[in-house]
Amino acid sequence: MSIRDKGGNPERKPILGISKQNSYYSHSNGGFDDDVDDPELGSKGGGLEKSVAEDLDPVTLTWKDVNVYAMPKKGCCNRVSGMIKPGKLMAVMGASGAGKSTMLNVLTFRNRGSLIIQGDIRINGVVVDKTKIANISAYVQQDDLFIGSLTVREHLTFRALLRMDKRKSREQRLQKVEDVIYELGLKKCADTVIGIPGRLRGISGGEMKRLSFASDLLTNPPLMFCDEATSGLDSFMAYSVIQSLKALVQKGRTIICTIHQPPSEVFELFDEVFLLAEGRVAFSGPIPDALEFFKRCVIIKFFYFFYI
């Protein structure tokens, strides 16, 4: 005989020892405590007063004269250089085959295979290797894998118990889970199953993408790489996802995100753009400078065709 809640729906038994009582749940009033701020509804003080991010060491990532070859005579990236500072959200853009994913793999020392790579990659001026990058960064894949029968809170708890520092107590890990749920605006779906496409209805695509970010935020990385963060999302969900990333960089993180054909309102959320064309840098810098740069390019092209 299944246990049913007041609405007559089957009540899921919490697993991993997690229940709503582990969150900001009040036993006295049978609901969420009114003194707890809701990131989606606003706080009593008129702003997001609760700080959920631990102290972060600022990270400036630079790469200089990066050359990537698939074979001795075929170049994928040619003398690619760039930089991103703490508190900045960078969009890596370009046509299909321009080298976006290759560049991300080079910077994170992932999936290099038989590629021949030359160049200089530094964190705060110090040359880094695969281990050092892995220790301070997180890589959010385009399509993350979840156990669809778990709720959002259960999934994050499972990740926290496996990945967080062993010196952290169970209570500290559970609190970090609640902090991350709060930070990514997942409170409303915290106790909803993730779902399995075509089999089990669960959270939305935008919520699933934010859950991917939340999973990697448990270790509090100061540097994040996101591959196609808005892939498969409509314009509203894409805006919501990039807004979440924007909130993260405002707390001192450094985030690089590959993105394909973003709507104008989504594009404006980024601080900088790194534009690749045929493996070369077409532009790198702040968004306002990009607009001025390409205006000048149009004027020069017009002058070239009509006066030369």
LUMMI-707350 format. One record per residue (C-alpha): x, y, z; residue number from 0. Coordinates in Angstrom, 3 decimals, always signed. Each point is the difference from the previous one (the first is absolute). Layout:
N
x: X, y: Y, z: Z, i: NUM .
...
//
This chain:
308
x: +0.000, y: +0.000, z: +0.000, i: 0 .
x: +1.551, y: +3.300, z: -1.081, i: 1 .
x: +0.216, y: +3.028, z: +2.230, i: 2 .
x: -1.921, y: +2.956, z: -1.371, i: 3 .
x: +0.289, y: +3.698, z: +0.689, i: 4 .
x: -2.918, y: +2.326, z: +0.742, i: 5 .
x: -0.685, y: +0.477, z: -3.705, i: 6 .
x: -0.456, y: -3.732, z: -0.522, i: 7 .
x: +3.252, y: -0.414, z: -1.959, i: 8 .
x: +2.504, y: -2.743, z: +0.820, i: 9 .
x: +2.666, y: +1.347, z: +2.320, i: 10 .
x: +3.582, y: -0.885, z: -0.870, i: 11 .
x: +2.128, y: -1.255, z: +2.849, i: 12 .
x: +3.150, y: +2.113, z: +0.297, i: 13 .
x: +3.230, y: -1.802, z: -0.765, i: 14 .
x: +3.548, y: +0.716, z: +1.154, i: 15 .
x: -1.499, y: +1.154, z: +3.295, i: 16 .
x: -1.144, y: +3.284, z: -1.554, i: 17 .
x: -3.339, y: +1.672, z: +0.523, i: 18 .
x: -1.404, y: +3.501, z: -0.025, i: 19 .
x: +1.061, y: +0.362, z: +3.627, i: 20 .
x: +3.583, y: +0.276, z: -1.264, i: 21 .
x: -0.877, y: +3.206, z: -1.819, i: 22 .
x: -1.315, y: +3.308, z: +1.277, i: 23 .
x: -3.161, y: -1.740, z: +1.126, i: 24 .
x: -1.901, y: +1.065, z: +3.116, i: 25 .
x: -1.633, y: -2.681, z: +2.150, i: 26 .
x: -2.035, y: +2.602, z: +1.864, i: 27 .
x: -1.969, y: +1.350, z: -2.947, i: 28 .
x: +0.153, y: -3.065, z: -2.266, i: 29 .
x: +1.637, y: +1.883, z: -2.855, i: 30 .
x: +3.041, y: +1.929, z: -1.037, i: 31 .
x: +1.078, y: +2.592, z: +2.562, i: 32 .
x: -1.119, y: +3.523, z: -0.880, i: 33 .
x: +3.351, y: +1.380, z: +1.121, i: 34 .
x: +1.820, y: -1.850, z: -2.767, i: 35 .
x: +0.559, y: +1.941, z: -3.193, i: 36 .
x: -1.284, y: -1.397, z: -3.275, i: 37 .
x: +2.285, y: +0.859, z: -2.950, i: 38 .
x: -2.937, y: -0.057, z: -2.401, i: 39 .
x: -2.407, y: +2.080, z: +2.089, i: 40 .
x: +2.466, y: +2.373, z: +1.651, i: 41 .
x: +0.997, y: +0.400, z: +3.627, i: 42 .
x: -1.546, y: +1.992, z: +2.808, i: 43 .
x: +2.892, y: +2.407, z: -0.092, i: 44 .
x: -0.544, y: +0.719, z: -3.682, i: 45 .
x: +3.049, y: -1.948, z: -1.161, i: 46 .
x: +1.757, y: -3.309, z: +0.195, i: 47 .
x: +1.359, y: +0.302, z: +3.537, i: 48 .
x: +1.062, y: -3.585, z: +0.594, i: 49 .
x: +3.533, y: -0.684, z: -1.202, i: 50 .
x: +0.310, y: -3.519, z: -1.310, i: 51 .
x: +3.416, y: +0.176, z: -1.653, i: 52 .
x: +3.099, y: -0.702, z: +2.023, i: 53 .
x: +3.090, y: +2.173, z: -0.385, i: 54 .
x: +1.457, y: -0.465, z: -3.473, i: 55 .
x: +3.571, y: +0.536, z: -1.140, i: 56 .
x: -0.225, y: +2.273, z: -3.082, i: 57 .
x: +1.055, y: -1.751, z: -3.198, i: 58 .
x: +1.337, y: +1.717, z: -3.113, i: 59 .
x: +0.375, y: -2.444, z: -2.881, i: 60 .
x: +2.270, y: +0.877, z: -2.923, i: 61 .
x: +0.961, y: -1.936, z: -3.109, i: 62 .
x: +2.603, y: +1.186, z: -2.498, i: 63 .
x: +0.982, y: -1.145, z: -3.495, i: 64 .
x: -1.910, y: -3.278, z: +0.241, i: 65 .
x: +0.404, y: -2.174, z: -3.093, i: 66 .
x: -1.913, y: -3.264, z: -0.405, i: 67 .
x: +0.715, y: -2.544, z: -2.730, i: 68 .
x: -2.015, y: -3.126, z: -0.759, i: 69 .
x: +2.890, y: -1.161, z: -2.178, i: 70 .
x: +3.251, y: +1.663, z: -1.072, i: 71 .
x: -1.626, y: +1.736, z: -2.970, i: 72 .
x: -3.470, y: +0.754, z: +1.365, i: 73 .
x: -0.421, y: +2.813, z: +2.533, i: 74 .
x: -3.118, y: +0.289, z: +2.201, i: 75 .
x: +1.013, y: +3.180, z: +1.857, i: 76 .
x: +2.614, y: +2.496, z: -1.118, i: 77 .
x: +1.726, y: +2.393, z: +2.441, i: 78 .
x: -3.040, y: +0.385, z: +2.231, i: 79 .
x: +0.470, y: +2.349, z: +2.971, i: 80 .
x: -2.394, y: +1.360, z: +2.598, i: 81 .
x: -0.659, y: +0.844, z: +3.620, i: 82 .
x: -2.894, y: +0.029, z: +2.459, i: 83 .
x: +0.044, y: +1.632, z: +3.430, i: 84 .
x: -1.929, y: -0.821, z: +3.207, i: 85 .
x: -3.640, y: +1.045, z: +0.060, i: 86 .
x: -0.349, y: -0.244, z: -3.785, i: 87 .
x: -2.286, y: -2.146, z: -2.149, i: 88 .
x: +1.494, y: -0.729, z: -3.425, i: 89 .
x: -1.857, y: -1.324, z: -3.045, i: 90 .
x: +2.112, y: -2.107, z: -2.369, i: 91 .
x: -1.724, y: +0.251, z: -3.371, i: 92 .
x: +0.545, y: -1.009, z: -3.593, i: 93 .
x: -1.455, y: -2.038, z: -2.842, i: 94 .
x: -0.084, y: -3.791, z: +0.126, i: 95 .
x: +3.563, y: -1.261, z: -0.384, i: 96 .
x: +1.526, y: +3.332, z: +1.054, i: 97 .
x: +1.818, y: -1.647, z: +2.906, i: 98 .
x: -2.201, y: +0.854, z: +3.009, i: 99 .
x: -0.111, y: -3.456, z: +1.574, i: 100 .
x: +3.630, y: -0.642, z: -0.917, i: 101 .
x: +1.000, y: +3.200, z: +1.779, i: 102 .
x: -1.956, y: -0.964, z: +3.107, i: 103 .
x: +1.625, y: -3.445, z: +0.027, i: 104 .
x: +3.449, y: +1.552, z: -0.344, i: 105 .
x: -0.565, y: +2.399, z: +2.909, i: 106 .
x: -1.294, y: -2.795, z: +2.241, i: 107 .
x: +2.496, y: -2.677, z: -1.151, i: 108 .
x: -2.927, y: -2.281, z: -0.918, i: 109 .
x: -0.513, y: -2.409, z: -2.914, i: 110 .
x: +3.206, y: +1.045, z: -1.723, i: 111 .
x: +0.565, y: -3.404, z: -1.583, i: 112 .
x: +2.708, y: +0.123, z: -2.653, i: 113 .
x: -0.133, y: +3.784, z: -0.428, i: 114 .
x: +3.294, y: +1.864, z: -0.174, i: 115 .
x: -0.315, y: +3.058, z: +2.260, i: 116 .
x: +2.372, y: +2.919, z: +0.363, i: 117 .
x: -0.383, y: +3.149, z: +2.070, i: 118 .
x: -0.113, y: +1.444, z: +3.476, i: 119 .
x: -2.892, y: -0.373, z: +2.483, i: 120 .
x: +0.259, y: +1.813, z: +3.342, i: 121 .
x: -2.034, y: +0.541, z: +3.163, i: 122 .
x: +0.826, y: +3.289, z: +1.740, i: 123 .
x: +3.240, y: +0.144, z: -1.981, i: 124 .
x: +1.150, y: -3.529, z: +0.884, i: 125 .
x: +0.249, y: -2.759, z: -2.629, i: 126 .
x: -2.447, y: -2.802, z: +0.813, i: 127 .
x: -0.420, y: -3.658, z: -0.866, i: 128 .
x: -2.976, y: -2.370, z: -0.077, i: 129 .
x: +0.050, y: -0.671, z: +3.755, i: 130 .
x: +0.112, y: +3.663, z: +1.017, i: 131 .
x: -2.842, y: +0.919, z: -2.359, i: 132 .
x: -2.125, y: -2.907, z: +1.259, i: 133 .
x: +0.524, y: +1.051, z: +3.635, i: 134 .
x: -1.422, y: +3.504, z: -0.447, i: 135 .
x: -2.513, y: -0.374, z: -2.824, i: 136 .
x: -3.225, y: -1.711, z: -1.008, i: 137 .
x: -1.035, y: -1.107, z: -3.483, i: 138 .
x: -3.754, y: -0.042, z: -0.668, i: 139 .
x: -0.696, y: -2.231, z: -2.975, i: 140 .
x: -2.619, y: +0.671, z: -2.655, i: 141 .
x: -1.994, y: -3.113, z: +0.916, i: 142 .
x: +0.399, y: -1.034, z: +3.620, i: 143 .
x: -1.053, y: -3.421, z: +1.273, i: 144 .
x: -2.454, y: -0.306, z: +2.888, i: 145 .
x: -1.772, y: -2.809, z: +1.820, i: 146 .
x: -3.530, y: +0.968, z: -1.025, i: 147 .
x: -1.748, y: -1.625, z: +2.966, i: 148 .
x: +1.799, y: +2.229, z: +2.519, i: 149 .
x: -1.286, y: +3.402, z: +1.071, i: 150 .
x: +2.136, y: +3.104, z: -0.465, i: 151 .
x: +0.916, y: +0.023, z: +3.698, i: 152 .
x: +0.811, y: -3.723, z: +0.025, i: 153 .
x: +2.246, y: +0.347, z: -3.061, i: 154 .
x: +1.937, y: +2.902, z: +1.512, i: 155 .
x: +0.328, y: -1.804, z: +3.328, i: 156 .
x: +1.361, y: -3.067, z: -1.771, i: 157 .
x: +2.564, y: +2.185, z: -1.802, i: 158 .
x: +0.906, y: +1.830, z: +3.214, i: 159 .
x: +0.663, y: -3.238, z: +1.882, i: 160 .
x: +2.247, y: -1.230, z: -2.819, i: 161 .
x: +1.856, y: +3.113, z: -1.139, i: 162 .
x: +0.308, y: +2.492, z: +2.833, i: 163 .
x: +3.073, y: +0.247, z: +2.224, i: 164 .
x: +0.181, y: -2.984, z: +2.352, i: 165 .
x: +0.780, y: +2.388, z: +2.859, i: 166 .
x: -3.516, y: +1.429, z: -0.305, i: 167 .
x: -2.531, y: -1.512, z: +2.386, i: 168 .
x: -3.289, y: -1.454, z: -1.227, i: 169 .
x: -1.838, y: +3.016, z: +1.404, i: 170 .
x: +2.289, y: +2.387, z: -1.889, i: 171 .
x: -0.558, y: -1.902, z: -3.228, i: 172 .
x: -3.779, y: +0.046, z: +0.397, i: 173 .
x: +0.115, y: +3.726, z: +0.724, i: 174 .
x: +2.075, y: +0.539, z: -3.143, i: 175 .
x: -2.668, y: -1.856, z: -1.989, i: 176 .
x: -2.653, y: +2.383, z: +1.328, i: 177 .
x: +2.230, y: +2.990, z: -0.744, i: 178 .
x: +0.485, y: -1.101, z: -3.603, i: 179 .
x: -3.732, y: -0.662, z: -0.443, i: 180 .
x: -0.618, y: +3.537, z: +1.244, i: 181 .
x: +2.728, y: +1.546, z: -2.150, i: 182 .
x: -1.206, y: -1.568, z: -3.258, i: 183 .
x: -3.708, y: +0.668, z: +0.649, i: 184 .
x: -0.935, y: -3.686, z: +0.280, i: 185 .
x: -2.092, y: +0.208, z: +3.184, i: 186 .
x: -3.326, y: -0.457, z: -1.793, i: 187 .
x: +1.129, y: -3.245, z: -1.625, i: 188 .
x: +2.315, y: -1.256, z: +2.755, i: 189 .
x: -2.287, y: -2.929, z: +0.841, i: 190 .
x: -1.067, y: -0.741, z: -3.586, i: 191 .
x: +1.439, y: -3.007, z: -1.803, i: 192 .
x: +2.471, y: +0.846, z: -2.754, i: 193 .
x: -1.875, y: -2.187, z: -2.469, i: 194 .
x: +0.801, y: -2.163, z: -3.013, i: 195 .
x: -0.892, y: +1.356, z: -3.480, i: 196 .
x: -2.947, y: -1.921, z: -1.424, i: 197 .
x: -0.437, y: -2.156, z: +3.114, i: 198 .
x: -0.179, y: +2.062, z: +3.192, i: 199 .
x: -1.135, y: +3.605, z: +0.181, i: 200 .
x: +2.331, y: +2.197, z: +2.011, i: 201 .
x: +1.632, y: +3.423, z: +0.074, i: 202 .
x: +0.197, y: +2.347, z: -3.010, i: 203 .
x: +2.961, y: +0.333, z: -2.354, i: 204 .
x: +1.069, y: +3.290, z: +1.574, i: 205 .
x: -0.173, y: -1.470, z: +3.496, i: 206 .
x: +2.013, y: -3.000, z: -1.168, i: 207 .
x: +2.704, y: +2.284, z: -1.378, i: 208 .
x: +0.116, y: +1.961, z: +3.272, i: 209 .
x: +0.253, y: -3.335, z: +1.815, i: 210 .
x: +3.120, y: -0.737, z: -2.062, i: 211 .
x: +1.525, y: +3.255, z: +1.248, i: 212 .
x: -1.097, y: -0.754, z: +3.563, i: 213 .
x: +1.654, y: -3.430, z: -0.114, i: 214 .
x: +3.375, y: +1.587, z: -0.712, i: 215 .
x: -0.465, y: +2.903, z: +2.419, i: 216 .
x: +0.102, y: -2.416, z: +2.946, i: 217 .
x: +3.810, y: +0.122, z: -0.069, i: 218 .
x: -0.090, y: +3.817, z: -0.277, i: 219 .
x: +2.256, y: +0.383, z: -3.077, i: 220 .
x: +1.195, y: +3.548, z: -0.804, i: 221 .
x: +0.296, y: -0.884, z: -3.714, i: 222 .
x: -2.756, y: -1.590, z: -2.107, i: 223 .
x: -0.208, y: -1.176, z: -3.614, i: 224 .
x: -3.453, y: -0.561, z: -1.519, i: 225 .
x: -0.428, y: -1.761, z: -3.339, i: 226 .
x: -3.083, y: +1.191, z: -1.941, i: 227 .
x: -1.837, y: +1.151, z: +3.130, i: 228 .
x: -3.205, y: +0.873, z: -1.886, i: 229 .
x: -0.111, y: -2.888, z: -2.479, i: 230 .
x: -3.553, y: -1.296, z: -0.523, i: 231 .
x: -1.633, y: +2.774, z: +2.059, i: 232 .
x: -2.532, y: +2.582, z: -1.150, i: 233 .
x: +0.847, y: +3.706, z: +0.329, i: 234 .
x: -1.696, y: +0.385, z: +3.399, i: 235 .
x: +1.788, y: -2.985, z: +1.552, i: 236 .
x: +3.292, y: +1.041, z: -1.615, i: 237 .
x: -0.330, y: +3.445, z: +1.587, i: 238 .
x: -0.719, y: -1.583, z: +3.387, i: 239 .
x: +3.058, y: -2.266, z: -0.232, i: 240 .
x: +2.414, y: +2.783, z: -0.992, i: 241 .
x: -1.493, y: +2.192, z: +2.731, i: 242 .
x: +1.020, y: -2.707, z: +2.471, i: 243 .
x: +3.552, y: +0.066, z: -1.358, i: 244 .
x: +0.004, y: +3.793, z: +0.208, i: 245 .
x: -0.907, y: -0.222, z: +3.695, i: 246 .
x: +2.908, y: -2.401, z: +0.563, i: 247 .
x: +2.623, y: +2.303, z: -1.550, i: 248 .
x: -1.251, y: +2.891, z: +2.117, i: 249 .
x: +1.313, y: -1.955, z: +2.991, i: 250 .
x: +3.516, y: -0.111, z: -1.421, i: 251 .
x: -0.007, y: -3.058, z: -2.239, i: 252 .
x: +1.550, y: -0.149, z: -3.461, i: 253 .
x: -2.255, y: -1.698, z: -2.570, i: 254 .
x: +0.628, y: -0.877, z: -3.649, i: 255 .
x: -2.983, y: -1.229, z: -1.993, i: 256 .
x: -0.276, y: -1.188, z: -3.597, i: 257 .
x: -3.299, y: +1.057, z: -1.511, i: 258 .
x: -1.610, y: -0.265, z: -3.440, i: 259 .
x: -2.227, y: +2.736, z: -1.448, i: 260 .
x: -1.219, y: +1.602, z: +3.264, i: 261 .
x: -3.040, y: +2.329, z: -0.110, i: 262 .
x: +0.930, y: +3.672, z: +0.409, i: 263 .
x: -1.308, y: +0.190, z: +3.578, i: 264 .
x: +2.129, y: -3.032, z: +0.941, i: 265 .
x: +3.093, y: +1.359, z: -1.776, i: 266 .
x: -0.244, y: +3.254, z: +1.963, i: 267 .
x: +0.388, y: -1.892, z: +3.292, i: 268 .
x: +3.597, y: -0.916, z: -0.857, i: 269 .
x: +2.881, y: +2.276, z: +0.954, i: 270 .
x: +2.414, y: -1.066, z: -2.724, i: 271 .
x: -0.036, y: -1.851, z: -3.308, i: 272 .
x: +2.729, y: -2.196, z: -1.475, i: 273 .
x: -0.819, y: -0.475, z: -3.681, i: 274 .
x: +1.716, y: -2.716, z: -2.030, i: 275 .
x: +0.010, y: -0.366, z: -3.786, i: 276 .
x: +1.763, y: -2.904, z: -1.715, i: 277 .
x: +2.194, y: -0.595, z: +3.038, i: 278 .
x: +1.098, y: +3.627, z: +0.354, i: 279 .
x: -1.070, y: +2.793, z: +2.343, i: 280 .
x: -2.367, y: +2.378, z: -1.800, i: 281 .
x: -0.634, y: +2.088, z: +3.119, i: 282 .
x: +0.652, y: -0.147, z: +3.737, i: 283 .
x: -1.192, y: +2.584, z: +2.497, i: 284 .
x: -3.009, y: +1.686, z: +1.669, i: 285 .
x: -3.393, y: -0.185, z: -1.737, i: 286 .
x: -0.275, y: +3.794, z: -0.662, i: 287 .
x: +3.449, y: -0.021, z: -1.648, i: 288 .
x: -1.093, y: -2.860, z: -2.271, i: 289 .
x: -2.879, y: +2.060, z: -1.390, i: 290 .
x: +2.305, y: +2.925, z: -0.773, i: 291 .
x: +2.627, y: -2.311, z: -1.497, i: 292 .
x: -2.391, y: -1.598, z: -2.484, i: 293 .
x: -1.522, y: +3.361, z: -0.906, i: 294 .
x: +3.471, y: +1.112, z: -1.068, i: 295 .
x: +0.457, y: -3.250, z: -1.942, i: 296 .
x: -3.189, y: +0.705, z: -1.977, i: 297 .
x: +1.156, y: +3.540, z: -0.778, i: 298 .
x: +3.436, y: -1.219, z: -1.132, i: 299 .
x: -1.581, y: -2.711, z: -2.189, i: 300 .
x: -2.357, y: +2.550, z: -1.576, i: 301 .
x: +2.912, y: +2.357, z: -0.705, i: 302 .
x: +2.083, y: -2.840, z: -1.493, i: 303 .
x: -2.673, y: -1.143, z: -2.481, i: 304 .
x: -1.153, y: +3.422, z: -1.147, i: 305 .
x: +3.155, y: +2.137, z: +0.028, i: 306 .
x: +2.861, y: -2.393, z: -0.734, i: 307 .
//
